[in-house]
Each structure stands twice: as structure tokens, then as C-alpha cells.
């Protein structure tokens, strides 16, 4: 198994309420049980699947960064194919659009509602513990990413959901206003305390935007 050292943990079904402060809108999403990786994708795993490592802060157990949404989706497809599973994304590299096959059994990025639900882990709080204990952020990161799994996990066993690197989600942000822009969540090593919350939402271009505090985490259905 290509990711035998990279476990995906079971996330129970439930309901999550989300909010967009820009639009002043709130909504509720039902979550079906799914599986989410214990850690963000590491440089080691990314290299094993793609033969590339675009990261600035080199270390096999640090999260991969400087990865666009399209590159993250391509990684998921390659990992699915190498594992004999159905790819979750059909990618159009010309207009940066994508068909998301939500019922495929392969690897994917979580949708935004899944991400926030898993981050909160049943606590209902914006953080699942004291920030210093759970996250790498501007005050303690040394101005770089850090190896995954060195901070306390949340109540469902997930590490680095907050801090270290932001994480791409599968969803579009607002196609009427931002077109193909995709969502990312969680805060990164360069962010101040006020940005490191389960509810913080950001977005950017799926192909052109890649920075040194943005990575991703993989999920699977069921």
C-alpha cells in the first residue's frame, strides 16, 4: 500500500453550521461518514506519487507546500490510480475547471463542510485546544513549516488541522463573483493567532496561486 504509513481516520456522520462573514450568510450541511488523513500530505508522500517536491522548506516529514489546487487534485488522481481506485477529479487544464465525482472511491480533498466538521471534532469551538499546544503559527513556527504530528491532535486524532499550512478544499468559493477560485482553510505558519481558527475561510485561483504556507490533506468516502 502506497500510503500505509499515512493513515486515514474515520470521521462520523453529523451536521455542521458554517458562515461566510463576507456575505453575512450562514448555512447548515449534513456530513456523511468519511475518512480523513491524520496529517497533511507530506513532502515524502508527494514525491513518492509525483516524483516532484515544490516545497521551500525541505524535509520529508514537513507538509508539502507551494502546491496549487490543480496540482493537489492531480496528486489525488495519481494516488487513486496507483491504488486501483476511481479518480475523483476530471481536470481541464485550459480553463482550470473540474468535474468532481463525489461518489468515486478514490482519494480527494475534503469539501469545506467536511473540513470544518473534522477540525472541530465535536467540540463546537473555533479551536480544539490551546493554540500553542495544537498549532504552528507566527509566534512559534520559526518562520517555516514544521514536521507533521508534533503538536497535539484534536479529539478525533487529526494533527495539524490548524496552523503549519493552510489546506485546500474541493469546493469552489463563489462562482458568481470569483469564478474558478477554490477554498482553503486552517491557517499557516506565518499567520497571527487571530487567523488560526476552524472558521477562517480564504480562497484563490486554482492554478496560479501557490505559496509556502499552503498545502492539502486527503480524504475518501465511507
WOPEBEL-V326212 format. One record per backbone hydrogen bond with DSSP energy under -0.5 kcal/mol. CO is the residue of the C=O (numbers start at 0). NH is the residue of the N-H. E is the energy in kcal/mol with one decimal. If there is no record, write none. Layout:
# WOPEBEL-V326212
CO/NH/E, CO/NH/E
This chain:
# WOPEBEL-V326212
0/3/-1.3, 2/5/-2.0, 6/8/-0.5, 6/37/-2.7, 8/35/-2.4, 10/33/-1.7, 13/30/-3.6, 15/28/-2.9, 17/26/-2.2, 18/20/-0.6, 19/23/-1.3, 19/24/-1.8, 24/19/-3.0, 26/17/-3.1, 28/15/-2.5, 29/31/-0.5, 30/13/-2.2, 32/221/-1.1, 33/10/-3.4, 34/219/-2.2, 35/8/-3.1, 37/158/-2.6, 40/63/-2.4, 41/45/-2.5, 42/46/-2.4, 43/47/-2.2, 44/48/-1.6, 45/49/-2.6, 46/50/-2.4, 55/57/-1.1, 58/61/-1.5, 59/43/-2.3, 60/147/-2.7, 61/42/-2.4, 67/71/-2.1, 68/72/-2.6, 69/73/-2.3, 70/74/-2.3, 71/75/-2.2, 72/76/-2.2, 73/77/-2.6, 74/78/-2.8, 75/79/-2.4, 75/106/-0.5, 76/80/-2.8, 77/81/-2.4, 78/82/-1.0, 79/82/-0.6, 79/84/-3.1, 80/83/-1.3, 85/105/-1.0, 87/100/-3.4, 88/90/-0.6, 89/98/-2.3, 90/92/-0.6, 91/95/-1.3, 91/96/-0.6, 96/91/-2.5, 97/99/-0.6, 98/89/-2.2, 98/100/-0.6, 99/101/-1.4, 100/103/-1.8, 106/87/-0.6, 107/218/-3.2, 109/169/-2.2, 110/114/-2.4, 111/115/-2.5, 112/116/-2.2, 113/117/-2.8, 114/118/-2.5, 115/119/-2.5, 116/120/-1.5, 116/121/-0.6, 119/122/-2.2, 125/197/-2.9, 129/132/-1.1, 129/133/-1.4, 130/134/-2.1, 132/151/-2.4, 134/136/-0.6, 135/163/-2.6, 136/139/-1.5, 136/140/-2.0, 145/62/-0.6, 146/149/-0.8, 153/156/-2.2, 157/153/-2.3, 162/164/-1.9, 163/188/-2.0, 165/214/-3.5, 166/184/-2.3, 167/216/-0.5, 170/182/-1.7, 173/176/-0.8, 173/177/-3.7, 173/178/-0.5, 174/178/-1.0, 177/180/-1.7, 180/172/-2.3, 181/203/-1.8, 182/168/-2.7, 183/201/-1.7, 184/166/-2.7, 185/162/-2.3, 187/190/-1.6, 190/137/-2.7, 191/194/-1.9, 191/195/-0.6, 192/195/-1.4, 194/196/-1.5, 196/199/-1.0, 199/185/-0.6, 201/183/-2.4, 203/181/-2.6, 204/208/-1.1, 205/69/-2.7, 207/209/-0.6, 210/65/-2.5, 210/213/-1.2, 212/165/-3.1, 213/65/-0.6, 213/66/-0.9, 214/167/-2.2, 215/40/-2.7, 216/109/-0.5, 217/36/-2.7, 218/107/-1.9, 219/34/-2.8
